[in-house]
Amino acid sequence: MHFSGWESQLLETGFLAIFLCPLWTLSRVAKDTPPSFIVIWAYRWLIFRIMLGAGMIKIRGDRCWKDLTCMNYHYETQPVPNPVAYFMHRTPWWFHAFETLFNHFIELVVPFFVFLGRRMCMAHGILQILFQVLLIISGNLSFLNWLTIVPSIACFDDASLGILFGSSKGSLKTHVLKIQTKEAAGKVGSLQYGSYIRKAVNVALGALIIFLSIPVVLNLISSRQIMNTSYNPLRIVNTYGAFGSITKERTEVIIQGTSSSDPNDPAAVWEEYEFKCKPGNLQRRPCLISPYHYRLDWLMWFAAFQTYEQNEWVIHLAGKLLANEKETLSLLAFNPFVDKAPPKWVRGEHFRYKFSRPGGQHARQQKWWIRKRLGPYFPPVNLKGLKKFFKARNWPDPKQN
C-alpha cells in the first residue's frame, strides 16, 4: 500500500499518542501518573525530522532554493492556491527572497533548538507553530500544517502552558500544581507494579525509536536523500520532506464532455466539468478550504504535469463521467450534464494557467486566472471504446445512472 508523506506523519503522530495515555485501565497505576518524558522527546524528535528533512531536501533539490527565487513561483503553482496566494504572488522579488531565507532558517536552524535547553526548545515550538499558521493562511495544504503543529506542542512544559488553563478549584491546573507540590516535598508514594510496567513499556518504546531512527538519520545526512519514506513496515519512524522542487508554471487538465455523436465535428459543443477547488473557471475565486482536503483536486494537480499514460486513473474518471455516476459526480462542483442525458464523449484538454494581475485588464473582467491551451491531454473517449481498456485492467464497466 502506498502512503503519502502526510499519511505517514498522521500514523506516526497517532502511534505516539497511544503512549501519552496514563493507562488508567491498569488499576494499579496511579491516576496522577504524568506523560512519559520519553514520549515527549519522541514527539520532539518527530518535529525535528519533519522540519530538518524538509529543509535538507530543498537545499539538495531545486536550484531556486539556493538562489532564493522559489517563492517567485510557489504561490501560483502550489497544489490548490487560495485567495491570499493570489496577492502574495505579486509581492516584490526582495520579499520573496526574504521568505525563502526565512524558510531556510525555520527548517535548517530552528529544529536544533530542541536540544539547547528549555527556553530554546520553547522558542522552537513558538516559531514552528507560527510558521505553520503562515502556511495555513497562504495555501490550502490540507491538514498537513495543522498536523505538524501537534508535535510542536511537546516543546512546552507545564509552566509555559499553565496560562492556557483556569485556576479555579478542581481545575486541571490546580490538580497539576498539587502533584508538583507533592513531588517537591518528597511525598510521592512508592511506585506500584503497574507503574513499573508502564516505565518498562516507555523505555522499550524509546529503544525502538532509537533503533528505527538509524536509517532515517543516515538518509538525512546522505547527499542522495529520499523524502517521505519509511524503512519499517509499521511506519513508526519515517523520513520526511516537502517541496524539494518547485514547478515553474502551472498546467491544468480540464475535462470536457459533449452530447455530439461526432467528437471531431467542429460544431460540437464541449462543456467543462468544474472541480471543487482546483483552478478551472477563470472567474471563480480561489477557494479557502484548510484544513479540509479535496484529494481528487490534489491528484489532478499531479496529473497535469505528467501524462495520462502515467495516470490511468484519469481515464477511469472519464468513464465514470460518461456514465453520469452519482458517487463520482459528488466529488465535483459542477456537472454540465446535470438533469440531462450523459455525455457521449469526454476528453481532457491541457492548459497553462497564470494568475491575473490585481487591478489589471483581466482582473477588471473579474478573472482570477489567465489560461492558454497547450493541446489535448487525452483524446475523446466513449463508453464503447473504453470497454477493452477497462477489461484489461479488471475495472468494472461504469453503469449509466
VENKAJO-V882075 format. One record per helix or strand. SS is the DSSP state (H for helix, E for strand). FROM is the first residue (numbers start at 0). TO is the last residue. If there is no record, write none. Layout:
# VENKAJO-V882075
ss=[SS;SS]
from=[FROM;FROM]
to=[TO;TO]
This chain:
# VENKAJO-V882075
ss=[H;H;H;H;H;H;H;H;H;H;H;E;E;E;E;E;H;H;H;E;E;H;E;H]
from=[4;36;62;70;82;92;117;143;157;171;192;228;237;249;270;273;294;312;325;331;344;360;368;382]
to=[17;58;64;76;87;114;137;154;163;183;220;229;238;257;271;274;303;321;328;333;354;363;380;391]
